[in-house]
Amino acid sequence: MSLKKKLDTTGIIGESTSLLSVFEMLGKVAPTESTVLVTGESGTGKELLVRALHDNSPRASKPFVPINCGAIPKELLESELFGHEKGAFTHAIRTRPGRFEIAQGGTVFLDEIGEMDVNLQVKILRVLQEKEIERVGGVGVKKVDVRIIAATNRDLEKEVEGGRFREDLYYRLNVIPIHLPPLRERGGDVLRLARHFLGKFRGKRPQPLKLSPKAEWALNVYPWPGNVRELENFMERLNVLVDGNVVRFEDLPEKIRANVPEDAAPPPETAADEELPQAPGAEDVPAPAAQASSGEFVWPHLGVLGDLGLNLKDFLEAVETRLIDEALEKASGVKNQAAEFLGIKRTTLIEKLKKRETN
């Protein structure tokens, strides 16, 4: 059973190498009481990840209480977080508990923590250190038992340097950092998510829309600056506007068709069989996945080096070249998807290809 299946990751869809690394971290961190700081670009699904941290923790049966620190005016945020006493300010006609009291025994999710006013950050630091709060207009403190998880799309280290975020709070929040990768670094997850959303928004269609090969190519090479949220919105739009059962390249929004990266390979329908540079002897190396008649993997032996006239370095380069070429062919030249097949980052693949071109 895979790690993902052991965890409750409801709503988080993907099997890319980068996302599986997040799931691995999730499995280690969720059962603990450690404070977690989730970072990632807007639209990557940080709240889903935080909910998974709560749902897989010993606090799962207790409240999960989110609050967007950037969506509430700073003069009201303190009352929302810590509550207030009757008469504490105008319109405070009754005593009201705050989010920390409501979440007793559970988890408080401070979304967009980087937007919080510096003066209020001091009080969050106190909650982390002393496990106690003070209502607005109150005269005493209340103990609270909550786990705090924060998230931000800002670089908090730069915010600290600029004096906009307290350094001591940053280090108290950043006990366990988890970075959610942007969609452009998740390879095949783009199409997995696209098909999921086409099914989700199919409405009265008897069957979900299907993507043509050229449409799949365009979705794969588009950089997705709005990440999963942008993809979801586009798929909902296609379900409403596309006639027929197939999404063609021409059906995609102009924003996608006009913003395909310049270095993207041609789509499958027009792709040319370009010759990629090969390491010495690559054409002579047997396929690494060669199998014996018993179906077991056959490891190369020293005699192979002698038979091919290669040293270890050249042999390994040749094997790497063959696997990279196979991955690129399988991915129709889409580098981020080829990197997923190889289990490496897209930037690593690009570096390897550039190195081959210069050798």
DRENDO-1510 file (C-alpha; in Angstrom, 1 decimal, always signed):
<recs>
REC; n; res; u; v; w
REC; 1; MET; +0.0; +0.0; +0.0 .
REC; 2; SER; +1.4; +3.4; -1.0 .
REC; 3; LEU; +2.0; +6.2; +1.5 .
REC; 4; LYS; -0.7; +8.3; -0.2 .
REC; 5; LYS; -3.3; +5.5; +0.4 .
REC; 6; LYS; -2.5; +5.3; +4.0 .
REC; 7; LEU; -3.2; +9.0; +4.5 .
REC; 8; ASP; -6.5; +10.9; +4.1 .
REC; 9; THR; -5.6; +13.3; +1.3 .
REC; 10; THR; -9.1; +14.1; +0.3 .
REC; 11; GLY; -9.2; +16.7; -2.5 .
REC; 12; ILE; -5.4; +16.5; -3.3 .
REC; 13; ILE; -5.0; +14.9; -6.7 .
REC; 14; GLY; -1.7; +13.9; -8.1 .
REC; 15; GLU; +1.0; +11.3; -8.3 .
REC; 16; SER; +4.0; +13.4; -9.4 .
REC; 17; THR; +7.3; +12.9; -7.8 .
REC; 18; SER; +7.2; +16.4; -6.2 .
REC; 19; LEU; +3.8; +15.8; -4.8 .
REC; 20; LEU; +4.6; +12.4; -3.4 .
REC; 21; SER; +7.5; +14.0; -1.5 .
REC; 22; VAL; +4.9; +16.3; +0.1 .
REC; 23; PHE; +2.8; +13.3; +1.0 .
REC; 24; GLU; +5.8; +11.6; +2.6 .
REC; 25; MET; +6.4; +14.7; +4.7 .
REC; 26; LEU; +2.7; +14.9; +5.6 .
REC; 27; GLY; +2.9; +11.3; +6.9 .
REC; 28; LYS; +5.7; +12.1; +9.2 .
REC; 29; VAL; +4.5; +15.5; +10.5 .
REC; 30; ALA; +0.7; +15.0; +10.8 .
REC; 31; PRO; +0.8; +12.8; +13.9 .
REC; 32; THR; +3.0; +15.2; +15.8 .
REC; 33; GLU; +2.2; +18.4; +17.7 .
REC; 34; SER; +4.8; +20.4; +15.8 .
REC; 35; THR; +4.0; +23.8; +14.3 .
REC; 36; VAL; +4.0; +23.8; +10.5 .
REC; 37; LEU; +4.5; +26.5; +8.0 .
REC; 38; VAL; +3.1; +25.7; +4.5 .
REC; 39; THR; +4.5; +27.8; +1.7 .
REC; 40; GLY; +3.6; +27.9; -2.0 .
REC; 41; GLU; +2.3; +30.1; -4.7 .
REC; 42; SER; -1.3; +31.2; -4.8 .
REC; 43; GLY; -3.6; +28.5; -6.1 .
REC; 44; THR; -1.5; +25.5; -5.3 .
REC; 45; GLY; -3.9; +24.1; -2.7 .
REC; 46; LYS; -2.3; +25.0; +0.6 .
REC; 47; GLU; -5.6; +24.8; +2.6 .
REC; 48; LEU; -6.2; +21.3; +1.3 .
REC; 49; LEU; -2.8; +20.3; +2.6 .
REC; 50; VAL; -3.4; +21.9; +5.9 .
REC; 51; ARG; -6.7; +20.1; +6.2 .
REC; 52; ALA; -4.9; +16.9; +5.5 .
REC; 53; LEU; -2.4; +17.6; +8.3 .
REC; 54; HIS; -5.4; +18.0; +10.7 .
REC; 55; ASP; -7.4; +15.0; +9.4 .
REC; 56; ASN; -4.4; +12.7; +9.8 .
REC; 57; SER; -3.5; +14.0; +13.3 .
REC; 58; PRO; -4.7; +12.9; +16.8 .
REC; 59; ARG; -6.8; +16.1; +16.8 .
REC; 60; ALA; -8.9; +15.0; +13.8 .
REC; 61; SER; -12.0; +14.6; +15.9 .
REC; 62; LYS; -11.7; +18.2; +17.2 .
REC; 63; PRO; -12.4; +21.5; +15.4 .
REC; 64; PHE; -10.5; +22.7; +12.4 .
REC; 65; VAL; -10.7; +26.5; +12.4 .
REC; 66; PRO; -9.3; +28.4; +9.4 .
REC; 67; ILE; -8.9; +32.2; +9.3 .
REC; 68; ASN; -7.6; +34.2; +6.4 .
REC; 69; CYS; -5.4; +36.9; +7.9 .
REC; 70; GLY; -5.4; +38.9; +4.7 .
REC; 71; ALA; -9.2; +39.0; +4.2 .
REC; 72; ILE; -10.1; +40.6; +7.6 .
REC; 73; PRO; -9.4; +44.2; +8.4 .
REC; 74; LYS; -6.5; +44.4; +10.9 .
REC; 75; GLU; -8.6; +46.3; +13.4 .
REC; 76; LEU; -11.1; +43.4; +13.5 .
REC; 77; LEU; -8.6; +40.5; +13.2 .
REC; 78; GLU; -7.6; +40.6; +16.9 .
REC; 79; SER; -11.2; +40.2; +18.0 .
REC; 80; GLU; -11.7; +37.4; +15.4 .
REC; 81; LEU; -8.7; +35.5; +16.7 .
REC; 82; PHE; -9.0; +36.1; +20.5 .
REC; 83; GLY; -12.6; +37.1; +21.0 .
REC; 84; HIS; -13.8; +40.2; +23.0 .
REC; 85; GLU; -15.7; +41.1; +26.1 .
REC; 86; LYS; -19.0; +42.9; +26.1 .
REC; 87; GLY; -18.4; +46.7; +25.8 .
REC; 88; ALA; -14.8; +46.3; +24.6 .
REC; 89; PHE; -15.5; +48.5; +21.6 .
REC; 90; THR; -18.4; +50.1; +19.8 .
REC; 91; HIS; -21.0; +47.4; +18.7 .
REC; 92; ALA; -19.5; +44.9; +21.1 .
REC; 93; ILE; -22.9; +44.2; +22.6 .
REC; 94; ARG; -22.1; +40.8; +23.9 .
REC; 95; THR; -19.1; +38.7; +24.9 .
REC; 96; ARG; -17.8; +36.6; +22.0 .
REC; 97; PRO; -15.2; +33.8; +21.9 .
REC; 98; GLY; -12.5; +34.0; +19.3 .
REC; 99; ARG; -11.2; +31.4; +16.8 .
REC; 100; PHE; -8.6; +30.0; +19.3 .
REC; 101; GLU; -11.3; +29.3; +21.9 .
REC; 102; ILE; -13.6; +27.7; +19.3 .
REC; 103; ALA; -10.7; +25.5; +18.1 .
REC; 104; GLN; -10.0; +24.2; +21.6 .
REC; 105; GLY; -8.4; +20.8; +21.3 .
REC; 106; GLY; -8.1; +21.1; +17.5 .
REC; 107; THR; -6.2; +23.1; +14.9 .
REC; 108; VAL; -6.1; +26.8; +14.0 .
REC; 109; PHE; -5.1; +27.5; +10.4 .
REC; 110; LEU; -3.6; +31.0; +10.0 .
REC; 111; ASP; -3.8; +31.4; +6.2 .
REC; 112; GLU; -1.8; +34.2; +4.6 .
REC; 113; ILE; +0.1; +34.8; +7.8 .
REC; 114; GLY; +2.4; +37.2; +5.9 .
REC; 115; GLU; -0.4; +39.7; +5.7 .
REC; 116; MET; -0.8; +40.0; +9.5 .
REC; 117; ASP; +0.0; +43.4; +11.1 .
REC; 118; VAL; +3.3; +43.4; +13.1 .
REC; 119; ASN; +1.6; +44.4; +16.3 .
REC; 120; LEU; -0.7; +41.4; +16.2 .
REC; 121; GLN; +2.2; +39.1; +15.4 .
REC; 122; VAL; +3.4; +39.7; +19.0 .
REC; 123; LYS; +0.2; +38.1; +20.4 .
REC; 124; ILE; +0.4; +35.1; +18.0 .
REC; 125; LEU; +3.9; +34.6; +19.3 .
REC; 126; ARG; +2.6; +34.6; +22.9 .
REC; 127; VAL; +0.0; +31.9; +22.0 .
REC; 128; LEU; +2.8; +29.7; +20.5 .
REC; 129; GLN; +5.0; +30.2; +23.5 .
REC; 130; GLU; +2.6; +30.3; +26.5 .
REC; 131; LYS; -0.5; +28.6; +25.1 .
REC; 132; GLU; -2.7; +31.4; +26.3 .
REC; 133; ILE; -4.8; +34.2; +24.9 .
REC; 134; GLU; -6.4; +37.4; +26.2 .
REC; 135; ARG; -9.8; +38.6; +24.9 .
REC; 136; VAL; -10.0; +42.2; +23.6 .
REC; 137; GLY; -11.2; +44.2; +26.6 .
REC; 138; GLY; -10.5; +41.3; +29.0 .
REC; 139; VAL; -8.5; +41.4; +32.2 .
REC; 140; GLY; -7.3; +37.9; +32.4 .
REC; 141; VAL; -5.8; +35.2; +30.3 .
REC; 142; LYS; -7.3; +31.9; +29.0 .
REC; 143; LYS; -5.3; +28.7; +28.4 .
REC; 144; VAL; -5.9; +27.2; +25.0 .
REC; 145; ASP; -4.9; +23.8; +23.6 .
REC; 146; VAL; -4.6; +24.2; +19.9 .
REC; 147; ARG; -2.1; +23.3; +17.2 .
REC; 148; ILE; -1.2; +26.2; +14.9 .
REC; 149; ILE; -0.5; +25.7; +11.2 .
REC; 150; ALA; +0.3; +28.7; +9.1 .
REC; 151; ALA; +0.5; +29.2; +5.4 .
REC; 152; THR; +1.7; +32.0; +3.1 .
REC; 153; ASN; +2.6; +32.7; -0.5 .
REC; 154; ARG; +5.2; +35.3; +0.5 .
REC; 155; ASP; +8.9; +34.8; +1.2 .
REC; 156; LEU; +8.9; +35.4; +4.9 .
REC; 157; GLU; +12.6; +35.6; +5.1 .
REC; 158; LYS; +12.5; +38.6; +2.8 .
REC; 159; GLU; +9.6; +40.0; +4.9 .
REC; 160; VAL; +11.8; +39.7; +8.0 .
REC; 161; GLU; +14.6; +41.5; +6.3 .
REC; 162; GLY; +12.2; +44.3; +5.3 .
REC; 163; GLY; +10.9; +44.6; +8.8 .
REC; 164; ARG; +7.4; +43.5; +7.9 .
REC; 165; PHE; +7.5; +40.2; +9.8 .
REC; 166; ARG; +8.9; +39.5; +13.2 .
REC; 167; GLU; +12.0; +37.3; +13.1 .
REC; 168; ASP; +11.1; +35.5; +16.4 .
REC; 169; LEU; +7.6; +34.6; +15.1 .
REC; 170; TYR; +9.0; +33.4; +11.8 .
REC; 171; TYR; +11.3; +30.9; +13.6 .
REC; 172; ARG; +8.5; +29.8; +15.9 .
REC; 173; LEU; +6.2; +29.1; +12.9 .
REC; 174; ASN; +8.9; +27.6; +10.7 .
REC; 175; VAL; +9.5; +24.5; +12.9 .
REC; 176; ILE; +8.4; +22.2; +10.1 .
REC; 177; PRO; +8.4; +23.8; +6.7 .
REC; 178; ILE; +6.4; +22.2; +3.9 .
REC; 179; HIS; +6.6; +23.6; +0.4 .
REC; 180; LEU; +3.8; +22.9; -2.0 .
REC; 181; PRO; +5.2; +22.8; -5.6 .
REC; 182; PRO; +3.6; +24.9; -8.3 .
REC; 183; LEU; +1.6; +23.1; -11.0 .
REC; 184; ARG; +4.3; +23.6; -13.6 .
REC; 185; GLU; +6.6; +21.4; -11.6 .
REC; 186; ARG; +4.2; +18.6; -11.2 .
REC; 187; GLY; +4.4; +17.0; -14.7 .
REC; 188; GLY; +1.7; +14.5; -15.4 .
REC; 189; ASP; -0.5; +15.9; -12.6 .
REC; 190; VAL; -1.7; +18.6; -15.0 .
REC; 191; LEU; -3.6; +16.2; -17.2 .
REC; 192; ARG; -4.7; +14.1; -14.1 .
REC; 193; LEU; -6.3; +17.3; -12.6 .
REC; 194; ALA; -7.7; +18.4; -16.0 .
REC; 195; ARG; -9.5; +15.2; -16.5 .
REC; 196; HIS; -10.7; +15.2; -12.9 .
REC; 197; PHE; -12.2; +18.7; -13.3 .
REC; 198; LEU; -13.8; +17.9; -16.6 .
REC; 199; GLY; -15.6; +15.1; -14.8 .
REC; 200; LYS; -16.4; +17.3; -11.8 .
REC; 201; PHE; -18.0; +20.0; -14.0 .
REC; 202; ARG; -19.6; +17.8; -16.7 .
REC; 203; GLY; -23.1; +18.9; -15.6 .
REC; 204; LYS; -25.7; +17.1; -17.8 .
REC; 205; ARG; -23.2; +15.7; -20.2 .
REC; 206; PRO; -23.6; +11.9; -20.4 .
REC; 207; GLN; -19.8; +11.5; -20.5 .
REC; 208; PRO; -17.0; +13.9; -19.4 .
REC; 209; LEU; -15.2; +15.8; -22.2 .
REC; 210; LYS; -12.1; +14.2; -23.6 .
REC; 211; LEU; -8.9; +16.1; -24.5 .
REC; 212; SER; -7.4; +15.8; -28.0 .
REC; 213; PRO; -3.6; +15.1; -28.1 .
REC; 214; LYS; -2.9; +18.6; -29.2 .
REC; 215; ALA; -5.0; +20.1; -26.4 .
REC; 216; GLU; -3.2; +17.8; -23.9 .
REC; 217; TRP; +0.2; +19.0; -25.3 .
REC; 218; ALA; -0.9; +22.7; -24.8 .
REC; 219; LEU; -2.1; +22.1; -21.3 .
REC; 220; ASN; +1.2; +20.4; -20.4 .
REC; 221; VAL; +3.5; +23.1; -21.7 .
REC; 222; TYR; +1.5; +26.1; -20.4 .
REC; 223; PRO; +3.2; +27.4; -17.3 .
REC; 224; TRP; +0.0; +27.8; -15.2 .
REC; 225; PRO; +0.8; +31.0; -13.2 .
REC; 226; GLY; -2.5; +30.6; -11.4 .
REC; 227; ASN; -1.7; +26.9; -10.6 .
REC; 228; VAL; -4.5; +24.4; -9.7 .
REC; 229; ARG; -7.1; +27.1; -9.2 .
REC; 230; GLU; -6.5; +28.5; -12.7 .
REC; 231; LEU; -6.7; +25.0; -14.2 .
REC; 232; GLU; -9.9; +24.3; -12.4 .
REC; 233; ASN; -11.5; +27.5; -13.7 .
REC; 234; PHE; -10.5; +26.8; -17.3 .
REC; 235; MET; -11.9; +23.3; -17.1 .
REC; 236; GLU; -15.2; +24.6; -15.8 .
REC; 237; ARG; -15.3; +27.1; -18.7 .
REC; 238; LEU; -14.7; +24.3; -21.3 .
REC; 239; ASN; -17.5; +22.2; -19.9 .
REC; 240; VAL; -19.9; +25.1; -20.5 .
REC; 241; LEU; -18.6; +26.4; -23.9 .
REC; 242; VAL; -17.3; +23.3; -25.8 .
REC; 243; ASP; -19.7; +21.7; -28.3 .
REC; 244; GLY; -19.3; +18.0; -28.9 .
REC; 245; ASN; -17.3; +15.5; -26.7 .
REC; 246; VAL; -13.7; +16.5; -27.5 .
REC; 247; VAL; -11.7; +19.5; -26.4 .
REC; 248; ARG; -9.6; +20.6; -29.3 .
REC; 249; PHE; -6.6; +22.9; -29.3 .
REC; 250; GLU; -8.8; +25.6; -30.8 .
REC; 251; ASP; -11.3; +25.3; -27.9 .
REC; 252; LEU; -8.7; +26.3; -25.3 .
REC; 253; PRO; -8.7; +29.9; -24.0 .
REC; 254; GLU; -6.5; +32.3; -25.9 .
REC; 255; LYS; -4.5; +32.8; -22.8 .
REC; 256; ILE; -3.2; +29.2; -23.0 .
REC; 257; ARG; -2.8; +29.1; -26.8 .
REC; 258; ALA; -0.9; +32.4; -26.9 .
REC; 259; ASN; +1.4; +31.7; -23.9 .
REC; 260; VAL; +2.9; +28.4; -24.8 .
REC; 261; PRO; +6.7; +28.7; -23.9 .
REC; 262; GLU; +9.0; +29.4; -26.8 .
REC; 263; ASP; +11.2; +26.4; -26.0 .
REC; 264; ALA; +8.2; +23.9; -26.0 .
REC; 265; ALA; +8.5; +21.0; -28.4 .
REC; 266; PRO; +5.9; +20.8; -31.2 .
REC; 267; PRO; +2.7; +19.0; -30.5 .
REC; 268; PRO; +2.5; +15.3; -31.4 .
REC; 269; GLU; +0.7; +15.9; -34.7 .
REC; 270; THR; +3.6; +17.9; -36.1 .
REC; 271; ALA; +6.5; +16.8; -34.0 .
REC; 272; ALA; +9.7; +16.1; -36.0 .
REC; 273; ASP; +12.0; +13.3; -35.1 .
REC; 274; GLU; +14.9; +15.5; -33.9 .
REC; 275; GLU; +18.2; +13.9; -33.3 .
REC; 276; LEU; +19.4; +14.5; -29.7 .
REC; 277; PRO; +23.1; +14.4; -28.9 .
REC; 278; GLN; +24.1; +11.0; -27.6 .
REC; 279; ALA; +26.8; +10.0; -25.2 .
REC; 280; PRO; +29.6; +7.9; -26.7 .
REC; 281; GLY; +28.5; +4.3; -27.4 .
REC; 282; ALA; +24.9; +5.0; -26.4 .
REC; 283; GLU; +23.6; +3.2; -29.5 .
REC; 284; ASP; +25.5; +0.1; -28.6 .
REC; 285; VAL; +24.3; -0.2; -25.0 .
REC; 286; PRO; +21.5; -2.8; -24.5 .
REC; 287; ALA; +18.3; -1.4; -23.1 .
REC; 288; PRO; +18.7; -1.0; -19.3 .
REC; 289; ALA; +15.3; -2.7; -18.8 .
REC; 290; ALA; +16.4; -5.9; -20.6 .
REC; 291; GLN; +15.0; -8.9; -18.9 .
REC; 292; ALA; +15.9; -12.5; -18.7 .
REC; 293; SER; +13.5; -15.2; -19.9 .
REC; 294; SER; +12.4; -15.6; -16.3 .
REC; 295; GLY; +11.2; -12.0; -16.3 .
REC; 296; GLU; +13.9; -10.9; -13.8 .
REC; 297; PHE; +16.0; -7.7; -14.3 .
REC; 298; VAL; +19.4; -8.5; -15.7 .
REC; 299; TRP; +22.2; -6.4; -14.0 .
REC; 300; PRO; +25.1; -5.5; -16.3 .
REC; 301; HIS; +28.5; -7.1; -15.4 .
REC; 302; LEU; +32.1; -6.0; -15.9 .
REC; 303; GLY; +32.3; -8.0; -19.1 .
REC; 304; VAL; +29.8; -5.6; -20.7 .
REC; 305; LEU; +32.3; -2.8; -20.3 .
REC; 306; GLY; +35.0; -4.8; -22.0 .
REC; 307; ASP; +32.7; -6.0; -24.8 .
REC; 308; LEU; +31.6; -2.4; -25.6 .
REC; 309; GLY; +35.0; -0.8; -25.1 .
REC; 310; LEU; +33.6; +1.6; -22.5 .
REC; 311; ASN; +34.7; +2.7; -19.1 .
REC; 312; LEU; +32.3; +3.1; -16.2 .
REC; 313; LYS; +31.7; +6.8; -16.8 .
REC; 314; ASP; +30.9; +6.4; -20.5 .
REC; 315; PHE; +28.7; +3.4; -19.8 .
REC; 316; LEU; +26.6; +5.3; -17.2 .
REC; 317; GLU; +26.3; +8.3; -19.5 .
REC; 318; ALA; +25.1; +6.1; -22.3 .
REC; 319; VAL; +22.5; +4.4; -20.1 .
REC; 320; GLU; +21.3; +7.9; -18.9 .
REC; 321; THR; +21.1; +9.1; -22.4 .
REC; 322; ARG; +19.0; +6.2; -23.5 .
REC; 323; LEU; +16.6; +6.6; -20.6 .
REC; 324; ILE; +16.3; +10.4; -21.2 .
REC; 325; ASP; +15.6; +9.9; -24.9 .
REC; 326; GLU; +12.9; +7.3; -24.1 .
REC; 327; ALA; +11.3; +9.6; -21.6 .
REC; 328; LEU; +11.2; +12.5; -24.0 .
REC; 329; GLU; +9.8; +10.3; -26.7 .
REC; 330; LYS; +7.1; +9.0; -24.4 .
REC; 331; ALA; +6.3; +12.6; -23.3 .
REC; 332; SER; +6.1; +13.9; -26.9 .
REC; 333; GLY; +9.0; +16.3; -26.0 .
REC; 334; VAL; +7.2; +17.8; -23.0 .
REC; 335; LYS; +10.1; +18.3; -20.6 .
REC; 336; ASN; +8.2; +18.5; -17.3 .
REC; 337; GLN; +6.4; +15.2; -18.1 .
REC; 338; ALA; +9.6; +13.5; -19.2 .
REC; 339; ALA; +11.2; +14.6; -15.9 .
REC; 340; GLU; +8.3; +12.9; -14.1 .
REC; 341; PHE; +8.9; +9.7; -15.9 .
REC; 342; LEU; +12.5; +9.8; -14.8 .
REC; 343; GLY; +11.7; +10.8; -11.3 .
REC; 344; ILE; +13.8; +14.0; -11.5 .
REC; 345; LYS; +13.1; +17.8; -11.5 .
REC; 346; ARG; +12.5; +19.6; -14.8 .
REC; 347; THR; +15.5; +21.8; -14.1 .
REC; 348; THR; +17.7; +18.8; -13.6 .
REC; 349; LEU; +16.6; +17.4; -17.0 .
REC; 350; ILE; +17.2; +20.7; -18.7 .
REC; 351; GLU; +20.7; +20.8; -17.2 .
REC; 352; LYS; +21.5; +17.3; -18.5 .
REC; 353; LEU; +20.3; +18.1; -22.0 .
REC; 354; LYS; +22.3; +21.3; -22.1 .
REC; 355; LYS; +25.4; +19.4; -20.9 .
REC; 356; ARG; +24.9; +16.9; -23.7 .
REC; 357; GLU; +24.7; +19.7; -26.3 .
REC; 358; THR; +28.0; +21.2; -25.1 .
REC; 359; ASN; +29.9; +17.9; -25.0 .
</recs>
